[in-house]
Amino acid sequence: MQVLIALIRQYRVFLLFVLLETISFWMIVQANHYQNAVFLNSANSSIGSLLQFTSNIGSYFRLGEVNRKLAEENIRLHKENEELRKRAKFVKISPIIDSMVVSQYNYQIAEVVNNSTNKGNNYITINKGYRQGIRKGMAVISPLGVVGQVRDAHSSFSTAVSLLHTKTSVSAQIKKNRELGTIRWNGKSAKYAQLEGIATYVKVQEGDTICTSGYNAVFPPNITIGIVRKIRQKPEQTNYEIEVELSTNFNRLDYVYVIKNILKVEQDSLEMENFVEIDE
């Protein structure tokens, strides 16, 4: 014991330096979520496992809420299924020959191991990566609505640009009349985003559901984004100022679905060819 104390005294300056460097590095990573995500994706598997372990502990204490969310989602799916069954009784549906039409989108569940909501540009880290089929550009949703889009995919973890990002936009529509607009976040409350591009002659009112349009080949159509809460019309403006309450609670993200559009490459290629022809 005396030898150990003597060694600590002898190398106390060096040990203090290493300790302060470690604390400084950790504070930088923790205070900047994108750097945190990059560090996680670039670090070895033991670092990723450590963060995963920490996340698992937090998830254990949130099991009650997770189960409640799953129950609510099951109820919603049962209601939708029942509604589709009722409609099918009155509609003659021809058999679908092309199975690709049925399975255009693949869904994969992932756990959120890191997340931020209090910055102007927020990111999310999930515990699935390149080895699990995650690729850059894939859509990310929660059981309740849109979450974001994959930015980087490494071997076992991926980072996603959150919807709570000032440079992110999502093609959206008013569900009841399919009027197209764009969802953007103004960098303020994590509960609200703004719906842009809705002309003042369009019928829109508080309580209307806003969902994805499906036109950007990333998100499937009709994924809920939120509910209209405020509508403003300023003089001489041709578009409304619409505030949307987001359906996803970004402060309590536990699990998400990563969506792969199987036909995205084909659609992007076709659209690129058309753009080239028009330019010529």
Secondary structure, DSSP 8 states (H G I E B T S, - for coil): -HHHHHHHHHTHHHHHHHHHHHHHHHHHHHH-HHHHHHHHHHS-HHHHHHHHHHHHHHHHHTHHHHHHHHHHHHHHHHHHHHHHHHHHTTS-------HHHHTSEEEEEEEEEEE--SSSEEEEEES--GGGT--TT-EEE-SSSEEEEEEEE-SS-EEEEEEEETT-EEEEEETTT--EEEEE--SS-TTEEEEE--BTTS---TT-EEEE-STTSSS-TT-EEEEEEEEE--TT-SB-EEEEEESS-GGG--EEEEEEETTHHHHHHHHHHHHHHHH-
